[in-house]
């Protein structure tokens, strides 16, 4: 039952936002009593926390799988982007923005976990790119991996990129291309241009 509550809550929170969904809404959607939810989660904050880290773990597992099977580090980043977008395809409200506003402590823990995961993952991807001569061997691996995280976090800030002007798909696609064009070699540029052309046609 606990897993079912988390899964249904994840769906509702992503669609309607953390703030607007109540425990009554979740109970009603599941056809259970609110008491049943409180058996597993003592309050809404604990449920939001469980949903946040369930979603984080699910996405991390998917990213690890992509990293283990991707053809090259350029396509790997695009595959990860597609996976994340598909996973959040019901997202109507920005979950990160709402967490930051209404559940700042959960947001800070999540941000630290995201940084640790992304820093390690991107650094490994950069090393792979350098070793296969797709990325320049002069790049500062630690600096670039930190910049990538900062950029990916920044484009999700509604103050800088209002959702009425920019879709998340456009922002991620544009930032990814911006990031890759800054670090690829001539060989990498050919693969990147071919990939973009193929996927735009």
C-alpha positions in Angstrom: 0.0 0.0 0.0 2.8 2.4 0.8 4.3 2.0 -2.7 0.9 2.6 -4.3 0.4 5.8 -2.3 3.8 7.1 -3.4 3.1 6.2 -7.0 -0.3 7.9 -7.1 1.0 10.9 -5.1 3.9 11.3 -7.6 1.4 11.4 -10.5 -0.8 14.0 -8.8 2.1 16.2 -7.5 3.7 16.3 -11.0 0.4 17.1 -12.7 -1.1 19.5 -10.2 1.8 20.7 -8.0 2.9 19.9 -4.5 1.0 22.8 -3.0 -2.5 22.2 -4.4 -2.8 18.5 -3.9 -4.2 17.6 -0.5 -4.2 14.3 1.4 -8.0 14.2 0.8 -7.3 14.4 -3.0 -4.9 11.5 -2.8 -7.3 9.4 -0.7 -10.2 10.2 -3.1 -8.2 9.3 -6.2 -7.1 6.0 -4.6 -10.5 5.1 -3.2 -9.1 4.8 0.3 -9.5 6.7 3.6 -7.2 9.4 4.6 -6.4 7.4 7.7 -4.8 4.7 5.5 -2.3 7.3 4.2 -1.5 8.5 7.7 -0.7 5.0 8.7 2.3 5.2 6.3 3.1 9.0 6.4 2.5 11.0 9.5 2.0 14.3 7.5 2.0 15.7 4.0 5.6 16.8 4.3 6.7 13.2 4.9 4.8 12.1 1.9 6.3 14.9 -0.3 9.7 13.8 0.9 9.0 10.2 0.0 7.7 11.1 -3.4 10.7 13.4 -4.1 13.3 10.7 -3.4 11.3 8.0 -5.1 11.3 10.1 -8.2 15.0 10.9 -7.8 15.9 7.2 -7.4 13.8 6.1 -10.3 15.4 8.7 -12.6 18.9 7.8 -11.4 18.3 4.1 -12.2 17.2 5.0 -15.7 20.2 7.3 -16.2 22.6 4.5 -15.0 21.0 2.1 -17.5 21.5 4.6 -20.4 25.1 5.2 -19.4 25.8 1.5 -19.5 24.4 1.0 -23.0 24.9 4.3 -24.9 26.9 4.3 -28.2 28.9 7.4 -27.3 28.8 10.2 -24.7 27.2 12.7 -27.1 24.1 10.5 -27.8 24.2 9.5 -24.1 23.3 13.0 -23.0 20.5 13.3 -25.5 19.2 9.9 -24.5 19.2 11.0 -20.8 17.4 14.2 -21.8 14.7 12.2 -23.6 14.3 9.8 -20.6 14.0 12.6 -18.1 11.4 14.5 -20.3 9.4 11.3 -20.8 9.4 10.6 -17.1 8.2 14.1 -16.3 5.8 14.3 -19.3 2.8 14.9 -17.1 4.5 17.8 -15.3 2.4 20.9 -15.5 4.0 22.7 -12.6 7.7 23.0 -12.0 8.3 20.5 -9.1 11.7 22.0 -8.3 10.3 25.5 -8.1 7.5 24.4 -5.9 9.8 22.4 -3.6 12.1 25.3 -3.2 9.1 27.6 -2.3 7.0 25.4 -0.1 9.4 22.6 1.1 12.9 24.3 1.3 14.5 21.7 3.5 13.5 18.8 1.2 14.6 20.9 -1.8 18.1 21.5 -0.3 18.6 17.8 0.4 17.4 16.9 -3.1 19.7 19.5 -4.7 22.7 18.1 -2.8 21.8 14.5 -3.9 21.3 15.7 -7.5 24.7 17.5 -7.5 26.5 14.4 -6.2 24.8 12.2 -8.8 25.2 14.5 -11.8 28.7 15.6 -11.0 29.9 12.0 -10.9 27.9 10.9 -13.9 28.9 13.9 -16.1 32.5 13.6 -15.1 32.6 9.9 -16.2 30.9 10.9 -19.4 33.5 13.6 -20.0 36.4 11.1 -19.4 34.8 8.7 -21.9 34.5 11.5 -24.4 38.1 12.6 -24.0 39.3 8.9 -24.3 37.3 8.4 -27.5 38.6 11.7 -28.9 35.0 13.2 -29.1 35.8 15.8 -26.4 38.9 18.0 -26.2 41.6 16.7 -23.9 42.3 20.2 -22.6 38.9 20.6 -20.8 38.8 20.9 -17.1 36.7 17.9 -16.2 35.7 19.1 -12.7 34.9 22.6 -13.8 32.8 21.5 -16.8 30.8 18.9 -14.8 30.0 21.6 -12.2 29.1 24.1 -14.9 26.8 21.5 -16.5 24.9 21.0 -13.2 24.7 24.8 -12.7 23.3 25.3 -16.2 20.8 22.4 -15.9 19.6 23.8 -12.6 19.5 27.4 -13.9 17.2 26.7 -16.9 14.6 25.3 -14.5 14.3 28.6 -12.7 11.0 30.2 -13.7 12.2 33.7 -12.9 14.9 33.5 -15.6 13.0 31.3 -18.0 9.3 31.9 -17.6 7.3 28.8 -18.7 5.0 31.0 -20.9 8.0 31.8 -23.0 10.1 28.6 -22.9 9.1 25.0 -22.9 11.3 22.7 -20.8 12.0 20.6 -23.9 13.3 23.6 -25.8 15.5 24.7 -22.8 17.0 21.3 -22.3 17.7 20.8 -26.0 19.2 24.2 -26.4 21.4 24.0 -23.3 22.6 20.5 -24.3 23.7 21.7 -27.7 25.3 24.8 -26.1 27.2 22.6 -23.7 28.4 20.0 -26.3 29.5 22.6 -28.9 31.8 24.1 -26.3 33.7 20.9 -25.6 33.7 18.7 -28.7 36.6 18.0 -31.0 36.3 18.1 -34.8 35.3 14.4 -34.7 32.8 15.1 -32.0 31.3 18.0 -33.9 30.7 15.8 -36.9 28.8 13.3 -34.8 26.9 16.0 -33.0 25.9 17.8 -36.2 24.8 14.5 -37.8 22.8 13.5 -34.8 21.0 16.9 -34.6 20.3 16.8 -38.4 19.0 13.3 -38.2 16.7 14.0 -35.2 15.3 17.2 -36.6 14.3 15.8 -39.9 
